[in-house]
Each structure stands twice: as C-alpha cells, then as structure tokens.
Amino acid sequence: MYAMWRLQVALCTLSVLSLSSGGESKARSCSEVRQAYNAKGFSLVNVPHQEISGEHLRVCPQGYTCCTSEMEDKLNQQSKLEFEKLVEESSHKMRTTFVSRHKKFDEFFLELLDNSEKSLNSMFTRTYGKLYMQNSEVFQDLFTELKRYYTGGNVNLEEMLNDFWSRLLERMFQLLNSQYHFTDDYLECVSKYTDQLKPFGDIPRKLKAQVTRAFIAARTFVQGLMVGREVANRVAKVNVAPACVKALTRMLYCPYCRGMPGLKPCPNYCHNVMRGCLANQADLDSEWNLFIGD
C-alpha cells in the first residue's frame, strides 16, 4: 500500500497548498471570503459582504454563511477540477518515465537489429559476392520476421528459425549441385532431414537458443513498459463520483462558506477523503507494486 499512501499524501499536501491562506476571520464579515473567492478567478458579483442565512446550501452546513447557491455550485465544480488536475500532475512523472524509457529502448533495439542486418549483408556481399546477392532475400526475410516478432506480431520464433535453416539448406543444396535440376518435392525432402544431416553443425541450435532468449526478453520488456504506460494513463483519468465531489467540497471549500477560507483540513481527514475518492485506484495498489518491483 506504500505507493497509494504516497499518492494520497501528495494529493493532500497539494490540496492544502491550493487553499488560499488568510488570517483570522472577522465576525460575520465575508471580506476574506470575497478576497479568496476572487483569487480563484470568480466574479464578486452577488457575493455577500456579510453572512446570510444558509438554508439554500446543499453541500455545506446550513448555518449563517458567506456562500450563495451559485457560489456553492462553483466551488463544488472547482473541487472536482482541482482534484482531477492534482491526480494528473501527481502521475505525470511516472507516465513520462514509462514513455521515455519505452521510446529509448525501442529505438536502441531496432537500431541494433538494423545494424546487425547491414553488417551481415555487407560481410556476405564481400565474401560471396553475386552468389549471396542472388539469394539475399532468405536473410532479409529472417530479419523481417524477427522485427515482426519484436513489435508484437504473431510469430513463432522456433518455427521461424527452423524455416530459415531449411530454406538456406535448400538454396545451398541447389547451388552446390547446380548441374542438376531438383523438384520442389525433392528439396522439401532434403530439408526434412536437416536435424539428422546437420549440414550447419551445431550452429542452428546455438543460434536458436541465443536469439530466442534475447528476443523473448526484449519483447517482454518493451511490452511491459507499454502496459505500464497505459495503466498509468488510465489511472490518471479519475472518474470523480458525486459523493467524492461532495466530500472534497466539504473539506476544501465549505470553510469559505463559514467565513474561514484559510482553514486547512487535518491530515487524517484529508487521507480519509482521498481514500474514498481513490478507492478504485487503491484496488490496483498491490498488483502495481508487484509490477514495478516495489
């Protein structure tokens, strides 16, 4: 629960800081409320100078008050907007971290794959010349499938690598026996005995183990970063329930209506309100901590 507790503390702190500071309220005067209300960007038209009867209030206590119905509605909406903004700001660093790390790793791995393909192509062209160039699509297809697997494509790595060695054997068999013509059935028969004949020695087995290990790890890692980013984005968009808005208004802005705009909520009260407003996010806390290895 540590991650959710930190979020609640941060939101409580920011909520308290967002309240306008003020000195001691003057008896039955709404001057400080008018000043604080105006500082929020609201018009002072129809804002009382002195306390009025509060029977019209639906969220705040109905005693003598500095709030009209219109003021209470605006402060209610302000509570919702500020809470949504605070949640958005609190999760911003986490979301940007996932985005930047995903981008950096993705660029790094794809560049590594491109450089490997270019290096192999250059080396084989120098070594085998036209012979390689006429059959280079076998290797091009290999790298295309590797990229498709890494980017989430429906590719079976083991089958794809087996197909690569089978195709390569067929091409080499034809090149080494170019004086003969072989049917497709004959070449398919040759490729079926690749494991028994072992024309490439132990290289296919070793390469399969290395490629499979590297690409499974890379794809899992980059997909994990994508999942983390999406979860963080969704959690940041809080669906603020009416009960939560009322609780926020009572905590943050009902002091305005009572003529005490500088009154701050105690920490326990704030944490209880945040727990209620973030109940859905709290359900993800244990799983999220496991995901990030907290």
Buried (B, 14 or more C-beta within 10 A) or exposed (E): EEBBBEBBBBBBBBBBEBBBEBEEBEEEBBBBBBEBBEEBEBEEEEBBEEBBEBEEBEBBEEEBBBBBEBBBBBBBEBBBEBBBEBBEEBBEEBBEBBBEBBEEBBEEBBEEBEEEBEEBBEEBBEEBEEEBEEBBEBBEBBBBBBBEBBEEEEBEBEEBBBBBBBBBBBBBBBEEEEEEEBEEEEBEEBBEEBEEEEBBEEEBBEBBEEBBEBBEEBBEBBBBBBEBBEBBBEBBEBEBEEEBBBBBBBBBBBBBBBBBBBBBBEEEBBBBBBBBBBEEBBEBBEEBBEEEEE
